[in-house]
Amino acid sequence: MSAYPTTLPAELLDDDRAALTLEALARACCMDADWVTARLQEGLLHVSATDSDDPTAWRFSGATVVRARRIAHLEVTFDADPHLAALTADLIEEVTTLRQQLRHLKSR
């Protein structure tokens, strides 16, 4: 396993353009494809676009990349259980959404 990268290219965060393959998502997380597949089977990550059960056809959004990287980071850094890491990612995402809503309300 490589060191966890600290930055993401901006194009990965744009859901309209992002369509990463399984291998690309695994590389972005510094994990292997089996790690991603296990998180998919556990319902912790989701495929954005697929027309088949063939992993080579799976595509992942920028939001999934951010979530997967966050889960991988929590698992590696804190030796967290995958489900606990995913719950933590859920809470971080919720706080981010609430902060955006609060900023929007304050700007009115």
C-alpha positions, 0 to 999 in steps of 0.5 A: 500500500502506498502513502495516502495522497493528500490532493485530488485533481479537480477533474475527479471532483466534477461528477458531470465529467468523472467516470472512473473505472474500477482500476482508476478508483482503486489507484485514486485510493491507493488500494487494490481493486479487491478492496473497492469490490469488497466495499461495494459488496458491503454497500459502503460504496456505489457504482454510478453507471453500470449496464452489467455485472462486469466490473470492467463496465463499472463507472464511478463518480467524483463523489464516490472517489472522494468517499472511497478515499476518505474511507480508505484513509480512515481505515489505514490511518486509524485501523478503522473497521470498514463500516465505522469508516463509512459511518464516519464518512457519512457524518463528514458528508452530512456536516459538509451539506449542513454547512453549505446550507447554512452559508446559503441561508446566511447569504440571503 
